[in-house]
Amino acid sequence: MMSVLDRIEEPGDVKTLDGQEMTQLCAELRETIIDTTSRVGGHVASNLGIVELTVALHRVFESPRDKIIWDVGHQCYPHKLLTGRRQQFGTIRQLGGLSGFPKRHESPHDHLDVGHSSTSISAALGMRVGRDIQQIPGKVIAVIGDGSIGAGMAFEGLNHAGHLDKDLIIILNDNEMSIAENVGALSNYFSKIITGQVYNRFRKDLENMLHILPRGERLVRAAKKVEEGIKGFMTPGILFEELNIKYFGPVDGHDLESLIPFLENIKRIEGPLLLHVITKKGTGYAPAETNPEKFHGVGPFDRESGVIHGATATPSYTAIAGQAIVELGRRDQRTIAITAAMPEGTGIQNFKTAYPERFFDVGIAEQHAVTFAAGLALEGLRPHVFIYSTFFQRAYDQIIHDVCLQNLPVVFCIDRAGIVGNDGETHNGSFDLSFLRCIPNMRIFSPRDENELYNMLLQANTLDGPITIRYARGNGFGVPIVESPINMESWEILHHSKKKRIALIATGYLVTESLNLCQEHDITLVNGRSIKPLDGPCLQGILQEYPHVITIEENSAMGGFGSAIAEFHCSGNFPAHLHLMGLPDVFVEHGDQKSIRQKCGISLDALKQKVEELQ
């Protein structure tokens, strides 16, 4: 017997199903997602939590004529399965396979390449206006989570949407807010009334009638105040109403019998509106329901037990950074730890437990995190902002204007610098060296192993001015942690060549990764741990003594570490020939880290080939 999911070749097929078949479809979607992610990894909890909402959206709307915009996009797996990509779903997040996020090149049903939060409302509003100007029919729907809607950009979009008064549907997928008291029979009944055709026709007719009476504008305003008061009592949507966005809900996001009529009703209502949908992350898979943060983004796991494969005794750079900040917090009461909704992802949950009064999770608000840190620094504290490289991009003006311009002692701990792997283009930390290196007062360091990372973080409070310490995603080399002072702005030569023909200046984990190769091929290896400032005396000696100097980094070759050395090389009459190895001038695709590094030409094999060409 063919499964229901096997009958879905395009979203219109969902409209042919009866109620029982749609319930079965939801079960099969969950089964497919769990089975696939258990083998290849991916975002589990968020996708399991949005199955019914996705089915309902495709039941009511007509994709791609109606555009569904997924905020962040890490919850798009059910959407992909319903939009003609079921046969390729097993390749998700693999090199050459489907992306784990919406991609316009993959399908006409994906309308925005996305991977960062809080962009959906602004983009959807732009699409709505663009369609209106060109008189293109169809609805535009933005689906945004409760974490994302709290970010500044989302509020900017809401404010503009209310001002323009355009026909825009916003679905608030709420799986965190404490609104249980509002999800009752009375609230549900009231929400059904105010989304219904009769109520909205009466509302419009009454408003038109009041307008023609003496002092009609005042009467309309008074009526709206009464309506808002009732809504504020019955529902938690008064904030949106004040922004001129009609609020409906909350509604159970796992009940198709409630969801579909709600969506059918709001589809007919004009102007900007928001439907508040309550869902639960991980629904249908007990391990993900119990620990949704653990199953936000995971590698392969045992589907029966939920145990994640690939555990190793070697700690990750993230874990070492977390260990170091706890120790620094113990020694120095000025130490503050800040994260933008990623305490576990950045490894600082133990600092939160040990020093809750000095820990701050600001939510998905990277700009605020940086300027908040500036304010703390102005009061004599030593804030450390723990953030992924890809998300650090979002606070660029604040880094320049609020921290570096004032030369404030803020430490930026940049996790996932370089290739992150399966999350791909939107998550690779390919650009931080390039966009940070040009900022006055900023100093940038990249440790070669977990021990150097630990010691750099311990010493960070002894330096004045803004500091960036960048480190890779993944596990370290198993190097023992031994506390020892480091001259962070100096380089060290780890292997001296007898021939003095080739010198390799590496930075970050690539230093330790390259050590054996350099020893085997008699190459001088320099640990370029200080990217800004460069170690001028050491670099000058290398450029004078060696005919060939190779630089290697896991950052864009344009404007990165190698570019800094090339600039230095241009400033003097050095005989050395430079050979720069870094990431190419592309948005690096998704795939496992090893394959991507090989493809980008920064693997050990690529380095060995370059060395053999020069010897």
Legacy VTK file of the C-alpha trace (Angstrom):
# vtk DataFile Version 3.0
C-alpha trace
ASCII
DATASET POLYDATA
POINTS 615 float
0.000 0.000 0.000
1.426 3.375 -1.008
2.001 5.751 1.871
0.326 9.149 1.871
3.678 10.922 1.610
4.549 8.893 -1.498
1.490 10.412 -3.179
2.674 13.997 -2.587
4.618 15.169 -5.612
3.800 18.847 -5.219
2.007 20.946 -2.571
-1.316 20.942 -4.431
-1.600 17.210 -3.697
-2.188 18.022 -0.012
-5.499 19.623 -0.982
-6.814 16.239 -2.190
-6.437 14.536 1.217
-9.174 13.950 3.754
-8.704 14.561 7.478
-7.483 11.067 8.291
-5.020 11.113 5.407
-3.582 14.469 6.564
-3.058 13.056 10.052
-1.285 10.082 8.494
0.787 12.432 6.344
1.996 14.258 9.456
3.035 10.966 11.044
4.940 9.953 7.901
6.674 13.318 7.679
7.905 12.897 11.253
9.047 9.353 10.573
10.992 10.466 7.496
12.633 13.362 9.322
13.653 11.229 12.312
14.929 8.392 10.138
16.946 10.672 7.848
18.458 12.926 10.522
19.419 9.918 12.639
21.644 8.851 9.735
23.005 12.178 8.465
22.287 14.673 11.252
20.415 17.944 10.979
17.872 20.131 12.724
15.480 17.787 14.466
13.392 19.466 17.164
12.374 22.526 15.156
11.243 20.464 12.169
9.238 17.975 14.211
7.486 20.883 15.886
6.214 22.505 12.704
4.848 19.503 10.773
1.115 20.227 11.161
1.577 23.950 10.496
3.466 23.181 7.272
0.790 20.761 6.097
-1.944 23.272 6.935
-0.174 26.096 5.089
0.135 24.016 1.935
-3.474 22.860 2.311
-4.831 26.415 2.448
-2.434 28.405 0.277
-1.231 27.807 -3.276
2.550 27.632 -3.413
4.419 29.028 -5.313
1.706 31.523 -6.319
1.397 32.283 -2.621
4.862 32.812 -1.161
5.752 31.172 2.161
8.877 32.703 3.723
10.535 30.660 6.474
12.462 32.686 9.035
15.926 31.172 9.737
14.882 28.216 7.588
16.095 25.456 9.877
12.464 24.247 10.097
11.971 23.776 6.342
12.340 19.963 6.176
8.565 19.228 6.050
8.249 21.968 3.415
10.963 20.341 1.307
9.291 16.946 1.585
5.996 18.408 0.355
7.495 20.398 -2.537
8.944 17.739 -4.806
12.209 16.968 -2.980
11.180 13.786 -1.210
13.418 11.545 -3.335
16.487 13.703 -2.604
15.747 14.180 1.085
18.313 11.566 2.154
21.066 13.835 0.769
20.163 16.771 2.978
23.182 18.768 4.228
25.546 16.427 2.370
28.050 17.589 -0.238
26.165 17.968 -3.521
22.814 17.250 -1.865
19.907 19.307 -0.600
20.650 22.246 1.658
19.332 22.197 5.202
17.872 25.650 4.538
15.609 27.161 1.860
17.464 27.715 -1.407
15.958 29.472 -4.392
17.999 27.421 -6.847
16.539 24.196 -5.433
12.850 24.858 -5.938
10.316 27.464 -7.100
8.698 26.972 -3.683
11.743 28.495 -1.907
11.598 32.268 -2.193
14.445 33.486 0.028
17.892 32.043 0.733
18.075 32.212 4.493
19.942 30.867 7.522
19.990 33.786 9.947
17.041 34.870 12.042
14.540 37.722 11.944
14.706 38.473 8.209
11.357 37.024 7.099
9.030 39.931 7.876
11.189 42.531 6.119
11.707 40.304 3.074
8.045 39.311 2.918
6.971 42.946 3.161
9.333 43.821 0.314
7.835 41.012 -1.776
4.321 42.191 -0.932
5.092 45.760 -2.015
6.885 44.506 -5.130
3.859 42.431 -6.077
1.469 45.306 -5.494
3.513 47.653 -7.676
3.458 45.087 -10.476
-0.118 43.964 -9.742
0.921 40.345 -9.231
-1.764 38.316 -7.408
-1.134 35.991 -4.485
-0.545 36.053 -0.736
2.775 36.497 1.057
3.208 34.644 4.348
6.132 35.022 6.778
6.596 32.207 9.306
8.695 33.412 12.250
9.536 31.893 15.629
9.102 33.454 19.056
12.875 33.766 19.489
13.346 35.474 16.134
10.476 37.919 16.530
12.171 39.421 19.583
15.111 40.679 17.532
15.356 44.302 16.483
15.106 43.671 12.752
11.816 41.813 13.192
10.355 44.775 15.073
11.557 47.125 12.360
9.714 44.977 9.841
6.568 44.852 11.994
6.595 48.621 12.430
6.938 49.225 8.687
4.294 46.610 7.845
1.817 48.332 10.155
2.665 51.707 8.656
2.241 50.564 5.040
-0.973 48.684 5.893
-0.259 46.115 3.182
-1.866 42.692 2.799
0.706 40.612 4.709
0.234 37.435 6.773
2.664 36.756 9.634
2.578 33.379 11.369
4.155 33.497 14.834
5.341 29.965 15.582
5.508 30.084 19.366
7.153 27.195 21.172
8.594 29.039 24.172
6.260 31.796 25.395
4.309 31.211 28.598
0.842 31.742 27.213
-0.804 28.558 28.479
-3.400 30.568 30.416
-4.625 32.044 27.140
-4.937 28.724 25.320
-8.348 27.853 26.649
-11.858 27.387 25.389
-12.812 31.056 25.777
-9.714 32.352 23.981
-10.083 29.805 21.222
-13.767 30.646 20.767
-13.070 34.389 20.719
-10.255 33.967 18.173
-12.532 31.983 15.875
-15.099 34.778 16.024
-12.663 37.582 15.198
-11.167 35.703 12.245
-14.570 34.855 10.831
-16.088 36.464 7.738
-19.247 37.670 9.509
-17.358 39.531 12.230
-14.904 41.145 9.816
-17.657 42.171 7.361
-19.620 43.715 10.233
-16.478 45.413 11.525
-15.799 47.007 8.117
-19.413 48.039 7.560
-19.582 49.626 11.009
-16.379 51.551 10.400
-17.701 52.873 7.054
-20.953 53.920 8.697
-19.229 55.719 11.565
-17.032 57.636 9.133
-20.046 59.402 7.576
-21.443 60.559 10.939
-20.488 63.867 12.578
-17.225 63.401 14.438
-16.979 60.018 12.773
-13.197 59.756 13.074
-13.472 60.093 16.860
-16.176 57.412 16.966
-14.006 55.028 14.888
-11.083 55.556 17.258
-13.307 54.927 20.267
-14.673 51.717 18.742
-11.161 50.496 18.040
-10.178 51.183 21.658
-13.091 49.062 22.858
-12.117 46.264 20.464
-8.467 46.435 21.575
-9.523 46.295 25.197
-11.519 43.135 24.617
-8.682 41.572 22.618
-6.149 42.559 25.268
-8.279 40.844 27.919
-8.873 37.703 25.885
-5.566 37.387 23.990
-1.904 38.454 24.365
-1.837 40.400 21.080
-2.228 44.018 22.108
1.389 44.843 21.157
0.732 43.898 17.539
-2.591 45.718 17.493
-0.790 48.893 18.577
1.466 48.483 15.534
-1.639 48.319 13.309
-1.252 44.567 12.812
-4.421 42.562 13.455
-3.757 39.817 15.977
-5.453 36.411 15.951
-4.893 33.449 18.200
-3.374 31.724 19.952
-4.249 28.466 18.259
-2.942 24.933 18.809
-0.307 24.373 16.113
-0.674 20.582 16.264
-4.445 20.505 15.749
-5.206 20.469 12.029
-8.936 20.832 12.679
-8.273 24.200 14.334
-5.388 25.353 12.175
-6.967 24.935 8.768
-10.146 26.967 9.504
-8.027 29.713 11.076
-5.834 29.902 7.985
-8.858 29.835 5.685
-10.353 32.754 7.594
-7.261 34.949 7.719
-6.635 34.297 4.034
-9.696 36.471 3.299
-8.766 39.357 5.603
-7.051 42.389 4.122
-4.164 44.299 5.674
-1.271 43.156 7.865
-2.171 40.452 10.366
-0.486 37.998 12.707
-1.679 34.510 13.607
-0.226 33.235 16.874
0.360 29.464 16.688
1.462 27.359 19.667
3.738 24.410 18.893
6.104 22.153 20.790
9.622 21.453 19.573
10.421 17.806 19.010
6.774 16.682 18.896
6.524 12.978 18.132
10.050 12.022 19.185
10.543 11.688 22.939
14.303 12.478 23.111
13.782 15.702 21.142
10.725 16.673 23.190
12.683 16.143 26.413
15.798 17.977 25.260
14.927 20.236 22.302
18.103 22.323 22.609
20.264 19.220 22.290
18.284 18.227 19.194
18.309 21.694 17.654
21.183 20.785 15.354
22.857 17.402 15.777
25.012 14.881 14.016
23.863 11.306 13.403
22.195 9.643 16.393
20.662 6.361 17.502
16.973 6.843 16.817
15.848 4.409 19.496
17.787 5.923 22.396
18.500 9.407 21.088
22.208 8.996 21.875
24.273 11.103 19.476
27.049 9.229 17.650
30.643 10.300 17.413
31.279 11.193 21.046
34.978 11.599 21.729
37.175 12.087 24.746
38.877 14.998 23.017
37.067 18.200 24.006
35.955 20.738 21.452
37.364 24.236 21.194
33.945 25.424 22.344
34.181 23.337 25.518
37.701 24.594 26.260
36.562 28.203 25.821
33.759 27.526 28.271
36.187 25.978 30.741
38.523 28.963 30.469
35.834 31.606 31.018
34.650 29.850 34.188
38.199 29.924 35.547
38.655 33.543 34.507
35.367 34.396 36.190
36.639 32.844 39.415
39.850 34.864 39.331
38.542 38.197 38.112
35.214 39.539 39.379
35.102 41.982 36.467
34.579 39.126 33.994
31.191 39.101 32.263
29.941 36.498 29.759
27.409 37.500 27.085
25.727 35.365 24.456
23.027 35.954 21.842
20.677 33.020 22.537
23.481 30.424 22.339
24.661 29.517 25.877
25.093 25.834 25.071
26.208 26.380 21.487
29.040 28.636 22.683
29.892 26.457 25.686
29.259 28.976 28.461
26.352 27.298 30.249
28.687 26.418 33.156
29.570 30.105 33.585
25.832 30.792 33.755
25.515 28.242 36.569
28.585 29.447 38.462
28.082 33.210 38.093
24.457 33.887 37.113
24.718 37.559 38.087
27.542 38.023 35.558
25.956 36.012 32.735
23.685 37.600 30.140
21.767 35.928 27.328
20.404 38.842 25.301
18.391 36.706 22.876
18.789 36.856 19.117
20.147 40.392 19.265
23.784 40.458 18.202
23.846 44.229 17.722
22.542 44.790 21.230
25.014 42.238 22.629
27.982 44.231 21.332
26.754 47.659 22.437
25.625 46.210 25.779
29.191 44.925 26.196
30.484 48.420 25.382
28.347 49.851 28.170
29.687 47.291 30.636
33.267 48.074 29.601
32.646 51.793 30.123
31.811 50.973 33.738
35.118 49.191 34.298
34.033 45.585 33.685
35.573 43.065 31.267
32.805 41.702 29.036
33.381 38.637 26.848
30.962 38.239 23.944
30.678 34.594 22.859
29.274 34.390 19.356
29.549 32.387 16.131
31.562 34.010 13.379
28.611 33.966 10.977
26.362 35.807 13.455
29.114 38.258 14.418
28.674 39.788 10.959
25.304 41.139 12.053
26.850 43.542 14.562
29.479 45.136 12.340
28.509 48.763 12.914
28.391 48.233 16.668
31.865 46.651 16.624
33.252 49.713 14.852
31.192 52.526 16.351
30.541 51.392 19.924
33.629 49.336 20.782
36.641 49.977 18.548
36.138 53.717 18.068
36.258 54.112 21.843
39.005 51.499 22.255
37.018 49.595 24.885
38.263 46.379 26.521
35.677 44.000 25.070
36.776 40.429 24.271
35.050 38.824 21.298
35.243 35.026 21.508
34.492 33.991 17.929
33.394 30.370 17.700
32.888 28.415 14.445
35.478 30.550 12.634
36.153 28.984 9.236
34.346 26.006 7.722
31.405 24.761 9.775
30.397 22.046 7.314
26.870 20.810 6.813
25.010 24.065 7.516
26.831 25.609 4.579
26.840 29.053 3.045
24.910 30.959 5.692
26.878 29.499 8.594
30.486 29.253 7.439
32.730 31.723 9.275
34.605 32.710 6.155
34.925 36.466 6.531
35.694 37.545 10.104
39.433 38.101 9.585
38.705 40.188 6.504
36.085 42.440 8.062
37.814 42.796 11.442
41.388 43.342 10.310
40.655 46.765 8.820
39.207 48.224 12.049
41.571 50.463 14.063
42.292 49.378 17.666
41.141 45.794 17.042
43.612 43.025 17.899
43.010 39.530 16.525
44.418 36.221 17.748
43.961 32.671 16.514
45.230 29.846 18.778
46.826 26.775 17.263
45.311 24.267 19.709
43.074 24.000 22.750
45.896 24.720 25.197
46.775 27.976 23.467
43.079 28.916 23.361
42.751 28.307 27.096
45.756 30.429 27.934
44.775 33.239 25.566
41.400 33.533 27.250
42.982 33.584 30.698
45.256 36.433 29.622
42.627 38.440 27.736
41.769 40.608 30.751
45.377 41.790 31.005
45.174 43.529 27.626
43.461 46.838 26.982
41.282 47.659 24.007
39.088 45.380 21.854
40.305 41.829 21.303
39.086 39.030 19.055
40.022 35.402 19.704
38.807 33.168 16.867
38.659 29.374 16.939
37.341 26.592 14.751
34.324 24.351 15.011
35.100 20.832 16.158
37.361 18.947 18.508
40.885 19.830 19.482
43.986 17.705 19.150
43.934 16.253 22.653
46.691 18.615 23.777
46.895 18.760 27.602
45.833 22.030 29.196
48.844 23.511 30.979
48.574 27.056 32.216
51.513 29.103 30.968
51.941 32.764 29.985
51.929 33.556 26.256
53.234 36.622 24.526
50.075 36.778 22.442
51.420 39.332 19.953
54.514 37.288 19.117
54.865 34.406 16.696
56.770 31.200 17.395
58.736 28.938 15.088
57.715 25.354 15.766
60.026 23.720 13.233
63.231 25.079 11.661
64.158 23.973 8.164
67.783 23.115 7.484
67.451 23.964 3.802
65.692 27.273 4.416
63.892 27.087 1.107
60.237 27.112 2.184
58.554 28.632 5.210
54.903 28.051 6.097
53.136 30.708 8.154
49.905 29.176 9.384
47.259 30.372 11.781
44.712 28.633 13.977
44.290 24.875 14.019
46.140 24.669 10.685
49.411 25.250 12.560
49.183 22.026 14.535
47.581 20.238 11.581
50.631 21.077 9.437
53.380 20.196 11.909
54.043 16.618 10.795
54.046 17.582 7.122
56.565 20.359 7.796
58.835 18.012 9.700
58.668 15.382 6.958
59.385 17.867 4.145
61.885 20.040 6.027
59.763 23.187 5.983
59.966 25.938 8.558
56.653 26.230 10.370
55.608 29.515 11.963
52.682 29.819 14.343
51.068 33.088 13.219
48.822 33.299 16.263
48.683 37.099 16.197
46.895 38.189 13.035
46.704 41.786 14.057
49.247 43.023 14.929
51.621 40.929 12.863
54.915 40.023 14.482
56.977 42.424 12.347
60.503 41.345 13.352
59.716 37.624 12.903
57.949 38.192 9.585
60.733 40.407 8.271
63.274 37.696 8.997
61.184 35.030 7.249
60.652 37.171 4.133
64.384 37.910 3.910
65.670 34.370 4.505
63.289 32.160 2.510
62.766 32.119 -1.297
59.207 30.824 -0.839
56.732 31.689 1.889
53.349 29.973 2.048
50.489 31.295 4.148
47.465 29.165 5.007
44.268 30.148 6.790
40.623 29.142 7.062
39.223 32.506 6.044
38.586 34.168 2.721
41.920 34.666 0.978
40.699 38.152 0.083
41.540 40.499 2.926
42.557 37.800 5.379
45.776 36.733 7.095
47.666 36.141 3.868
46.602 39.542 2.598
48.057 41.125 5.733
51.393 39.442 5.027
51.221 40.518 1.376
50.707 44.110 2.517
53.760 43.832 4.758
55.713 42.277 1.880
54.866 45.276 -0.327
56.242 47.662 2.288
59.825 46.396 1.927
62.254 45.024 -0.629
61.877 41.335 0.287
63.064 38.571 -2.070
60.517 35.975 -0.967
57.786 34.764 -3.319
54.426 34.623 -1.524
51.907 31.816 -2.000
48.569 32.503 -0.305
46.232 29.640 0.585
42.765 30.448 1.870
39.100 30.100 1.057
38.107 31.039 -2.509
35.978 34.038 -3.451
32.700 32.127 -3.239
30.028 31.368 -0.673
31.258 27.956 0.417
28.633 25.231 0.006
27.429 22.692 2.557
29.059 19.315 3.172
31.267 17.658 5.749
34.249 19.733 6.875
36.884 17.382 5.446
35.346 17.319 1.962
34.802 21.071 1.901
38.387 21.796 2.979
39.637 19.467 0.272
37.447 21.174 -2.341
38.529 24.657 -1.210
42.228 23.777 -1.435
43.178 24.240 2.222
43.556 20.601 3.187
46.803 18.860 4.060
46.743 17.236 0.633
46.545 20.644 -1.035
49.351 21.968 1.161
51.509 18.937 0.411
50.945 19.439 -3.315
51.953 23.094 -3.046
55.132 22.171 -1.118
56.109 19.544 -3.673
55.666 22.069 -6.489
58.112 24.448 -4.794
60.766 21.976 -3.667
LINES 1 616
615 0 1 2 3 4 5 6 7 8 9 10 11 12 13 14 15 16 17 18 19 20 21 22 23 24 25 26 27 28 29 30 31 32 33 34 35 36 37 38 39 40 41 42 43 44 45 46 47 48 49 50 51 52 53 54 55 56 57 58 59 60 61 62 63 64 65 66 67 68 69 70 71 72 73 74 75 76 77 78 79 80 81 82 83 84 85 86 87 88 89 90 91 92 93 94 95 96 97 98 99 100 101 102 103 104 105 106 107 108 109 110 111 112 113 114 115 116 117 118 119 120 121 122 123 124 125 126 127 128 129 130 131 132 133 134 135 136 137 138 139 140 141 142 143 144 145 146 147 148 149 150 151 152 153 154 155 156 157 158 159 160 161 162 163 164 165 166 167 168 169 170 171 172 173 174 175 176 177 178 179 180 181 182 183 184 185 186 187 188 189 190 191 192 193 194 195 196 197 198 199 200 201 202 203 204 205 206 207 208 209 210 211 212 213 214 215 216 217 218 219 220 221 222 223 224 225 226 227 228 229 230 231 232 233 234 235 236 237 238 239 240 241 242 243 244 245 246 247 248 249 250 251 252 253 254 255 256 257 258 259 260 261 262 263 264 265 266 267 268 269 270 271 272 273 274 275 276 277 278 279 280 281 282 283 284 285 286 287 288 289 290 291 292 293 294 295 296 297 298 299 300 301 302 303 304 305 306 307 308 309 310 311 312 313 314 315 316 317 318 319 320 321 322 323 324 325 326 327 328 329 330 331 332 333 334 335 336 337 338 339 340 341 342 343 344 345 346 347 348 349 350 351 352 353 354 355 356 357 358 359 360 361 362 363 364 365 366 367 368 369 370 371 372 373 374 375 376 377 378 379 380 381 382 383 384 385 386 387 388 389 390 391 392 393 394 395 396 397 398 399 400 401 402 403 404 405 406 407 408 409 410 411 412 413 414 415 416 417 418 419 420 421 422 423 424 425 426 427 428 429 430 431 432 433 434 435 436 437 438 439 440 441 442 443 444 445 446 447 448 449 450 451 452 453 454 455 456 457 458 459 460 461 462 463 464 465 466 467 468 469 470 471 472 473 474 475 476 477 478 479 480 481 482 483 484 485 486 487 488 489 490 491 492 493 494 495 496 497 498 499 500 501 502 503 504 505 506 507 508 509 510 511 512 513 514 515 516 517 518 519 520 521 522 523 524 525 526 527 528 529 530 531 532 533 534 535 536 537 538 539 540 541 542 543 544 545 546 547 548 549 550 551 552 553 554 555 556 557 558 559 560 561 562 563 564 565 566 567 568 569 570 571 572 573 574 575 576 577 578 579 580 581 582 583 584 585 586 587 588 589 590 591 592 593 594 595 596 597 598 599 600 601 602 603 604 605 606 607 608 609 610 611 612 613 614
